[in-house]
Amino acid sequence: MDRLISSELDAWLNEPIRKALVIRGARQVGKTWLVRDLAARHSLDLVEVNFERDPDLAGTFAEGSPLEIFRDLSLHTGRELRPETSLLFIDEIQVAPAILSRLRWFTEELPELPVVAAGSLLEFALGEQGFSMPVGRMTYRFVEPMNFEEYLMAHGQKALLNRLNEWTPGQTISAIAHKKATAFFDRYTMVGGMPAVVSADVEFDQPSKCRRIQTDLMATYRDDFAKYTGRMDPSLLDLVLISVVAQLGDKFVYTRAGAEVKQKQAKQSLELLAQARLITLAPHSASNGIPLAGSIDPAKRKAILLDIGLAHAILRTPALQAFPKLQDLDPTIRGQLTEQLGGQQLRAMQPRVGQEPTLHYWQRSGGRAGEMDFVVEINQTVIPIEIKAGASGSMKSLHQFMYDKQLPLAVRIDTNPPSIMPVNLTTTQGNPVNYTLLSLPGYLLHRISNLVGEMKA
């Protein structure tokens, strides 16, 4: 499969002064595959060390110079290896997190050897051992589930993807292109972006098989809960995870996690799930300017899952001979899945270099109704995003938000073809508001940064 982050890994490999690279992301998002693919595409000898499978090798890295370590690895593999034609990949490095601090020596003493590390639940291991991520000594890339663009590439829909990427604000899109893109996006809504599920969808075209893999993945994540022993009862984590799905699209309320879960436990569980990257927490931002993180209220947070496929596994949506259409599902579930996919796509569109992607939303204060599903920063501008599960819906909150913040541009995601319209009206509070509304179907959400940039230009 083609992954967009591969080009960023290529750029890292070709940097004249190349730091050791740590690839971060949840389990099963494709970290190991990406490194193996990188080595294969550049004809490098892959020296793969898995500390979980072979923990004794961690001792090899604890002592000796980088060159001595590399020579020992050559003996271990039984291959004649040269640093300049090899790639060292340390997988499951969370088993020996102290090794992270030694990776910088490879950069300084053996710069011709590219070094990549990856691991699941890395933050837990670092916390338990009292280590912190070395700052400035290595570089980071974040891997997300496959977005819709990658999903289309996996299905060989290059012509359709080119048509979508050629669209610019103000143009019309043909009825055929809109219908075909909508059909694939509806399927993506049911499949999600976990590589194993996408691969099965492409290869077998059996919805029941995709659901089975999604359920198996969810079981794998739940099995990981046992690794949090000493931090939280796995059964409580499971209850909070289920509650995250039940509260998709809403501010997370701890008391809704269940009578047997105390508020302190629910809060701690939520933090642990976020630390494991199984969920993303989107705090409320006052949205008065950039950066959005400068005015957050951590007491008000939404939570979304890593991938919509995991939501299907928990909700047990049907998938036998065919996937159900989103519009055929219960309205509440339809709204939850729509917001889940919106947040997932917005997270995936952000740069994967350096800092981890973030999400924010806005909620009116003072107990008054009003909320923006998501608020993002694009080209140093605050952009509110309203997400609709169908072709229509009230926009009272959006109108009032645009009046309060005096912003020129807003985005609405729905099922209609893309369009631009001027909004000139009076809010329910009696205030005149004027702004431009960019309306996009879900299948163009992955392009929102470019499209907003074209609008401003």
C-alpha positions, 0 to 999 in steps of 0.5 A, a space after each residue: 500500500 502507498 502511505 503518505 508518510 513514506 515521502 517524509 521518511 524518504 526526506 529524513 533518510 536523505 537529510 545531510 545531518 540525520 538524527 535517529 528517528 523515533 516513529 510513534 503511534 498506536 499498535 497496528 497502524 503500520 509502523 513496522 511495515 513502513 520501516 521495512 518498506 523504507 529499507 526495501 525501496 532504498 535497497 538497504 540491508 535491514 537490521 531489524 531488532 525486536 526487543 519484545 521477541 528477543 529481549 536479550 539483545 537489549 544488553 547489546 545496546 547497553 554497552 559498547 560504542 555504536 560501531 561495536 554494537 553494529 559489529 555484534 549485530 552483524 555477527 548475530 544476523 550472520 550477514 556481512 553488513 556495512 553501516 552505509 548500506 544498512 538501516 538499523 531498526 529497533 522495534 518494541 523499544 519500550 521493553 528497554 526504554 533506557 536505550 532511547 538515550 543511547 541512540 544519539 551516539 549513533 548519530 554522533 559516532 556512526 552518522 552513515 548508519 540510519 537508525 529508526 526506533 518504534 514501540 507501542 505504549 512507549 510513554 508508559 514504559 518511560 514513565 515507569 522507568 523515570 525516563 523522559 524523551 530526549 529533547 533535540 537529540 532525535 527526531 519524531 514522526 507520528 503515524 495515524 490510521 490511513 486517511 481517505 486519500 490513502 484508502 482510495 490509493 489502496 483501491 486503485 482509484 487514482 483517477 478519482 483521487 486526481 479528480 478530487 485533488 484537482 477541485 478548487 473552490 468555485 468549481 462544480 464537481 460532476 455528478 458522476 465524480 460526486 456519486 463515486 466519491 460518496 460511495 467510496 467514502 461511505 465504504 471508508 466510513 465502515 472500513 476505517 483506516 487500520 491497514 489490516 482492515 483496508 488490506 482485507 477490504 481490497 483483497 477479499 471484498 467481504 464486509 464480514 471479514 473486515 468486521 471480524 478483523 476490526 473486532 480482533 483488533 479491538 480485542 488486542 487493544 483490550 488485552 493491552 489493558 493488562 499491561 496497565 496493571 498497577 495503574 488502573 483495573 483493566 475492567 474499568 478501562 474497558 468501561 471507560 472505553 465503551 463510554 467514549 464511544 457512547 459519548 462520541 460528539 459530546 463533551 465527555 462526562 465522567 459520571 456516564 462511564 458507569 455507576 461502578 466507576 468513580 469520577 477520579 477513576 474515570 478521569 485517570 482511565 481517560 488519560 491512560 487511554 489517551 497515553 496509549 493513543 487509543 483515543 484522542 482528547 480534544 479540549 475546549 478552546 476559547 478560540 479567540 486566536 492562535 494558538 488554539 492551545 493557548 486558551 483551553 479548558 482541560 475540564 471540558 474535553 471530547 474524546 474520539 477513538 483511534 479509528 472508526 473501525 474500532 467504534 464499529 467493533 464496540 457498537 457491533 454495527 452489522 456487516 454480513 454480505 454488504 456494509 450498511 449505508 450510514 443513513 440506514 443506521 440509528 440517527 444517534 449512531 450515525 451522528 457519533 460515527 460522523 463526528 468520529 470520522 471527522 476528528 480522525 481525518 482532521 488529526 491525520 491531515 496535520 504534519 507528522 513531524 515533531 509534535 503530535 497532532 492535536 484536536 480542539 472544539 468550542 463550547 459556549 460558556 455560561 450554560 447556554 447551548 452552542 458548540 463547534 464540532 471542531 476548531 482548527 488552525 489553518 494558515 494562522 487563522 482560526 477555522 470553525 468546522 461544523 459536521 453534519 451526518 446528512 445533507 442539512 441541519 441547523 447552523 445556529 451555533 455556527 452563526 453565533 460563533 462567527 458573530 462572536 469571533 468576527 471570523 471571515 470563513 467557516 467550513 461545513 461538512 455534509 453530504 452535498 457536493 462542494 460549494 461556496 456561499 456568502 452568509 448574510 443574516 441575523 442570528 437568533 440573538 438579533 446580531 447581524 453576521 456576515 461570512 463565507 461558508 465553504 461547504 465540503 462533502 466528507 470525501 474532501 475533508 482530507 484537503 481542507 488545509 489546501 482548500 482554505 489556503 486557496 480561499 484566502 489567496 
